[in-house]
């Protein structure tokens, strides 16, 4: 987690994000990046109508929107995005059910881990 000490608002934002997102480390998923799942999912008080995850690439969290199993869109290009898209396609139902709050963080993380 990156913390900016010069800007209190950003520190608070980063701390709050850590409490509201579940982390799937790359060593548990077998992916080249860490994956972050939104713990609030569809209950979050924002305009997200589709499930989304975030991919941690070089310290930046890149949103990936899951419109459907065949339409998945990263908000920014990054290396090995195809690997991530394929993984999302394979685990689409689990990610969608977690976003809809049908699965807890722990249940989803257990289903998404490679072992």
N, C-alpha and C positions, 0 to 999 in steps of 0.2 A: 504494500500500500504506500502510495506517495503522499506525503503530507507537506503542505506549504505553510511555513511558519509566519510568513509576512502578511497573510491575509486570513483573518479569523473565519470569515464566511466560508472560504474554501475548505479550511480544516474541518469545520462543522459539517459541511456538505459531504466530505469524504468519510468522516466517521459515521454519519447517518447512513450513507450508502452501504457501508460494510455491515450494518445491522439489518438492512433490508434486502440483502442479496446473499444467496447461497453460492459458495464457490466449489467448482469441480476442478481440482488441480490437474495439470496435464499428465502428471505421473499416474493419476487414477483413471483418466479417460483414454490415455494413449495418444492424445492429440498434440499438435505442436504448440498449443496455447492453452492457458487457463480459460475456463468458461464460467460465466456468472449468470445465475438464474434469479429473476426478480421474485423475491419471497411474497410480495403483495399481489403479484400477478394482475388479474383483471380487476381486483379491488382497489388498485392504486388510483388515486384521485387525479388522473391525467387523461388526455385524449387518445390513449392507445386502444385500438379496437382489435388488434391482432397480437398473438403471443410474440415475445421478443426475448432474446438473450443478449449478452454482451460478451465479446471476445477480447481478452487482454493481450494487446499486441504492443510490445515495446513500451509498456507503461500507460498506454492509451486504451480505454474501453470503447470498442467499436460496436454499436448496436447492429443486430441482425434481426430482421423482421420475418416472421414465419406466417406468410399469407395463407399458404396451403402447402401440402407435401411437395407439390411441383413448382411452387413459386416462393422462393426464399431470397431475400434481398439484404445484402450487407450495405450499410450506409456509407462505407468507405472501402476502397480497394485495399487489400493486404495480401502478402505472400501466403500461399497455401490456403487461400480462401475456399478453393474447390474441395479440399480435404474436410474443412469445417462444414460446408454445404452438404457433402455426402453423409457426414456423421449426423447432421440435423435431420436429413431425410430418413435415415435409418432409425432415428429416435424421435421422430416427429410426434407420435401419439403421447409418449411420456412427457415431452416438453410442453405440448398443448395441455395435457391434463394437469400438469403442475401449474401452468399459468391460470387455468380455470379453477384452481384450488381444490382439485379432486385428489391431488397427491400432496403430502407434506414435503418440505425441503428434504428431509431424511429419506423418505420413500423414493423421491425422484433421484437423489444422488446415488442411492443404492442401485437403482435400475440403470443409471447411466455409467457407472463405474465399469471398467473393462473386466473386472474379476468378480 
